[in-house]
Amino acid sequence: MPPAKKSHSPLTRETILGAAIGLFQERGFSGLGMRQIADCLQIKAPSLYHHFTSKEDLARQALQLYREDQAARLSAIAATGPASEQLRLYAELFAGMLDDGSRPCLYLMLVREPSFQEQACIDELRLFVKQNVDWLEAVLRNGKDALRLPSGIPERDLAETIFASFEGIMAVSLMHSAPAAAFRERANTVLKLVTNPAP
């Protein structure tokens, strides 16, 4: 006799992480328990512990997957046109999340959580920031012939300013009736302030 409840294939680690990313973006870290994640996946909470030792472990791995996915997107953007277009497409990564159910960046949701304080989790958040700032710095440095950057400000500082501005603009835009449109308008202003196409 076949075992009961074999009608659907078992959930993979990647499937669980994908669902967890969306839930963490929606509810944050402290507002979400393993049971709620399991309920969303229609499994028993103990089944999650087959893949993850704790909620912190799940959140850390979710952020790692989120960062790796973003790294692939940044790599694809780097293969496009001039620096100004790459920066526009970078802004679209943020706007796209707001287009998709007003979901904020996972980094934004987790960095503000006082309970998200395990060192491995903090390290993963720092890696996410470094990945963004490193990428932006490379775009600014490689495109400085086509962009008029403010004089006397290192590309690294400008990159940090763009990243921090976009994360903050995302938070502010969530309160707007049309979050993605509000983000695009404000992000465009930041890019105009930080970089101006050379004539």
Summary of the structure (lengths in Angstrom):
residues: 199
radius of gyration: 19.3
end to end distance: 75.8
largest distance: 75.8
contacts: 571
relative contact order: 0.12
helix: 67%
strand: 2%
